[in-house]
Amino acid sequence: MKLTHRHVEVFRALMLSGSVTRAAELLHTSQPTVSRELARLEQVLQMNLFDRVRGRLRPTVRALALRDEVDRSYVGLERIAAAAAALRQFSAGRLEIACLPALAHALLPEATRRFLAGHPQASVVITPLESPLLETRLTEQRHDLGLTERREAPPGTSLLPLLQVDEVAVLPAGHPLLARRTLRPQDFAGQPFIHLAADDPYRQQLDSLFEQHGVQRIGALEAGSAVAVCALVRQGLGLAIVNPLTALELAGPALHIRPLAMRVPFHVGLVSPELRPPSPLREAFVAALRDAALAVRKRLKAAAVQAG
């Protein structure tokens, strides 16, 4: 004879109630059935679990020790049952998202707000990662979703376009070029310019563009992120060209946005793992991301109108 789940249920009911009668009520069965299952349990374990004292059951030291283990197993089962019930209602769960640092502060917060409005019990984990570590983690299927600026899907994933807009110029308050509605490459000639890092693909694209137009900028400052670049611009140390998401988030009295007359596309792609089981919450978050991307486009149009 082997230990069964029924034996464990009877033992737990007896420990909770202290009597065969009450245990039978808890289990919706008869007293003889409880007594019979208890006898079988003690036979399987080859030890007495209860002393019979004045018509009641008194657990032995061994039974008390066994109860602790049984309680731990039941806590685990109850948590699984609760999680399953929540997932059936799509009201809870955990969604893990990896993205570039620029997107963690400029697109995902808006999408997360929209998502949690409909799923207030859900848990969202946002992990900012630089390339190529971001693509490596997505290939390893460690996240439910990913956001990248690359146009090719990492191995083991699929890639869909989420947002394509253009880079913008950011200028400090009081700069003479704020009088212009849009900025041409020639407008940057002789201007103090704050660069992104030398290995940044957008930095390389911009350097090539200005070289094609024969424009020389004064470039003494360099920063490793668009956020850091904008912080330097706000201090009046120069002007710059950055992604529009960061520019929109940081725009204010000390930092102004101007569209460019030339196109420098900024692309955001949505990466989905192909081997990781899809979260029930994934499609709802994707919808929130698309709504947030639409809001970004509207804000950029409003900023362009305001500049005019």
C-alpha positions in Angstrom: 0.0 0.0 0.0 1.3 3.5 -0.9 0.7 6.9 0.5 -2.1 8.7 -1.4 -3.4 12.3 -1.6 -6.5 11.1 0.2 -4.4 9.9 3.2 -2.9 13.4 3.4 -6.3 15.1 3.2 -7.6 13.0 6.0 -4.5 13.6 8.1 -4.8 17.4 7.6 -8.5 17.4 8.4 -7.8 15.5 11.6 -5.1 17.9 12.6 -7.3 20.9 12.0 -10.4 19.6 13.7 -9.1 17.3 16.5 -11.9 14.8 16.0 -13.1 12.2 13.6 -16.6 13.7 13.5 -15.4 17.2 12.6 -12.9 15.8 10.1 -15.7 13.9 8.4 -17.7 17.1 8.1 -14.7 19.0 6.6 -14.2 16.3 4.0 -17.9 15.8 3.3 -17.7 12.1 4.1 -18.6 9.6 6.9 -16.9 9.0 10.3 -16.2 5.3 9.5 -14.5 6.4 6.2 -12.2 8.8 8.1 -11.4 6.2 10.8 -10.6 3.7 8.0 -8.3 6.1 6.1 -6.5 7.0 9.3 -5.8 3.4 10.1 -4.5 2.8 6.6 -2.3 5.9 6.8 -0.8 4.7 10.1 -0.2 1.3 8.5 1.5 2.9 5.5 3.7 5.0 7.7 4.2 2.3 10.2 3.7 4.6 13.2 0.9 5.9 15.4 -0.1 9.5 14.6 -2.7 10.0 17.3 -3.4 8.9 20.8 -7.0 8.3 21.7 -7.8 10.3 24.9 -11.4 10.5 26.2 -12.9 10.1 22.8 -10.6 12.7 21.1 -7.5 12.4 19.0 -4.3 13.8 20.4 -1.5 14.2 17.8 1.8 12.5 18.7 5.1 14.3 18.4 5.6 12.6 15.0 2.2 13.8 13.8 3.1 17.4 14.8 6.3 17.2 12.8 4.5 15.7 9.8 1.9 18.5 9.9 4.6 21.1 9.2 5.6 19.4 6.0 1.9 18.9 5.0 1.1 22.5 5.6 4.0 23.6 3.4 2.8 21.5 0.6 -0.8 22.8 0.9 0.4 26.4 0.9 2.1 25.7 -2.4 -1.0 24.1 -3.8 -3.2 27.0 -2.7 -0.8 29.5 -4.3 -0.9 27.6 -7.6 -4.7 27.4 -7.5 -5.0 31.2 -6.8 -2.6 32.0 -9.6 -4.5 29.7 -12.0 -7.8 31.4 -11.0 -6.3 34.9 -11.6 -4.9 33.8 -15.0 -8.3 32.5 -16.1 -9.6 36.0 -15.5 -6.6 37.7 -17.1 -6.4 39.9 -14.0 -3.1 38.9 -12.7 0.2 37.5 -13.9 3.7 38.5 -14.5 5.0 40.1 -17.8 8.7 40.6 -18.3 9.8 43.1 -20.9 13.3 43.9 -22.1 14.2 47.1 -23.9 16.8 49.7 -24.7 17.3 52.2 -21.8 15.9 55.1 -23.9 12.6 53.2 -24.3 12.4 52.4 -20.6 11.8 56.0 -19.8 10.1 57.4 -22.9 7.6 54.8 -24.3 7.1 52.0 -21.8 5.9 54.2 -18.9 2.9 55.4 -21.0 2.2 51.9 -22.3 2.4 50.4 -18.8 0.0 53.0 -17.5 -2.5 52.1 -20.2 -2.1 48.4 -19.6 -2.5 48.5 -15.8 -5.7 50.6 -16.2 -7.3 47.4 -17.5 -5.2 44.9 -15.5 -4.5 46.5 -12.1 -3.4 43.2 -10.5 -0.8 42.4 -13.1 2.9 42.6 -12.4 5.2 44.2 -15.0 8.9 43.9 -14.9 10.9 46.2 -17.2 14.6 45.4 -17.8 16.6 48.1 -19.7 19.5 46.5 -21.6 22.0 47.9 -24.1 22.7 46.1 -27.4 24.0 43.5 -28.0 23.1 42.1 -24.6 19.4 43.0 -25.3 19.3 40.8 -28.4 21.1 38.0 -26.6 18.6 37.9 -23.8 15.7 38.0 -26.2 17.2 35.1 -28.2 17.6 33.1 -24.9 13.8 33.5 -24.5 14.2 35.2 -21.1 11.5 37.9 -21.6 7.9 37.9 -22.8 8.4 41.0 -25.0 11.3 43.1 -26.3 11.7 46.6 -27.8 14.6 47.3 -30.1 15.8 49.8 -32.6 17.2 47.1 -34.9 15.4 46.2 -38.0 16.3 42.5 -38.0 14.8 40.0 -35.5 17.2 38.3 -33.1 17.5 34.5 -33.6 14.5 32.6 -32.2 12.2 35.7 -32.3 9.9 37.6 -34.5 9.9 41.3 -35.1 7.1 43.6 -36.0 7.3 47.4 -36.5 5.9 49.4 -33.6 6.9 53.0 -34.3 8.8 54.9 -37.0 9.3 58.6 -36.6 12.2 61.0 -37.2 15.0 62.3 -35.0 14.6 65.9 -33.9 16.8 68.7 -32.9 16.9 69.9 -29.2 17.9 73.4 -28.3 18.4 75.3 -25.1 16.1 78.2 -24.1 16.9 81.5 -25.9 18.9 79.9 -28.7 18.7 82.0 -31.9 17.7 78.9 -34.0 14.5 78.7 -32.1 13.2 81.3 -34.5 13.2 78.7 -37.3 10.3 76.2 -37.7 12.6 73.5 -39.0 16.4 73.1 -39.1 18.5 72.3 -42.1 22.0 70.8 -42.0 23.4 74.3 -42.8 21.8 75.7 -39.7 24.2 73.7 -37.5 27.4 75.1 -39.1 29.7 76.6 -36.5 27.3 75.7 -33.7 28.4 74.0 -30.5 27.0 70.4 -30.9 26.6 67.7 -28.3 27.4 64.3 -29.8 26.3 60.8 -28.9 29.0 58.2 -28.3 31.3 57.5 -31.3 30.1 53.9 -31.7 26.4 54.9 -31.6 24.8 54.1 -35.1 22.8 57.4 -35.0 26.0 59.3 -34.3 27.6 57.7 -37.3 24.6 58.4 -39.4 24.5 62.1 -38.4 28.3 62.5 -38.9 27.9 61.1 -42.4 24.9 63.4 -43.2 26.7 66.6 -42.1 29.8 65.5 -44.0 27.7 65.1 -47.2 26.5 68.7 -46.7 29.9 70.0 -45.9 28.8 71.3 -42.5 31.4 71.7 -39.7 30.0 71.7 -36.2 31.9 72.6 -33.0 31.9 69.2 -31.1 33.7 69.3 -27.8 31.0 67.4 -25.8 29.9 63.8 -26.1 27.5 61.7 -24.0 26.6 58.0 -24.0 22.8 58.4 -24.0 20.1 60.7 -25.4 19.1 61.6 -21.8 22.6 62.7 -21.0 22.8 64.7 -24.2 19.5 66.5 -23.4 20.8 67.3 -19.9 23.8 69.1 -21.4 21.6 70.9 -23.9 19.4 72.2 -21.0 22.5 73.7 -19.5 23.0 75.8 -22.6 26.1 74.0 -23.7 25.0 73.4 -27.2 22.4 71.8 -29.4 21.9 68.2 -30.5 19.9 65.7 -32.5 18.3 62.9 -30.5 15.4 60.4 -30.8 12.0 62.1 -30.5 10.8 59.9 -27.5 13.5 61.2 -25.2 13.1 64.7 -26.5 9.4 64.7 -25.8 9.8 63.4 -22.3 12.4 66.0 -21.4 11.1 69.0 -23.3 10.2 72.0 -21.1 11.2 75.6 -20.5 14.9 74.8 -20.7 14.7 72.3 -23.6 12.9 73.0 -26.9 12.2 70.7 -29.9 12.5 71.5 -33.6 11.8 69.2 -36.5 14.6 68.6 -39.1 14.2 69.4 -42.7 16.1 66.2 -43.5 14.9 62.8 -42.5 16.8 60.7 -39.9 14.4 57.8 -39.2 14.1 56.4 -35.7 12.6 52.9 -35.7 11.2 50.9 -32.7 10.4 47.2 -33.3 8.4 44.8 -31.1 10.2 41.5 -30.5 8.3 38.4 -29.5 10.1 35.1 -28.5 9.1 32.2 -30.6 10.0 29.4 -28.2 8.8 30.9 -24.9 5.1 30.1 -24.0 3.1 33.3 -24.6 1.8 35.1 -21.5 -2.0 35.5 -21.5 -1.2 39.2 -20.8 1.0 39.7 -23.8 -1.5 40.8 -26.4 -3.1 43.3 -24.0 0.3 44.9 -23.4 1.0 44.9 -27.2 -2.2 46.8 -27.6 -1.2 49.3 -24.9 2.2 49.8 -26.7 0.5 50.5 -30.0 -1.7 53.1 -28.3 1.3 54.7 -26.7 3.1 54.8 -30.0 0.1 56.5 -31.6 0.1 59.1 -28.7 3.8 59.8 -29.5 3.1 60.5 -33.1 0.3 62.9 -32.1 2.6 64.7 -29.6 5.3 65.1 -32.3 2.7 66.7 -34.6 1.6 69.0 -31.9 5.2 70.0 -31.2 5.8 70.7 -34.9 2.7 73.0 -35.0 3.8 74.8 -31.8 7.3 75.3 -33.4 5.6 77.1 -36.3 
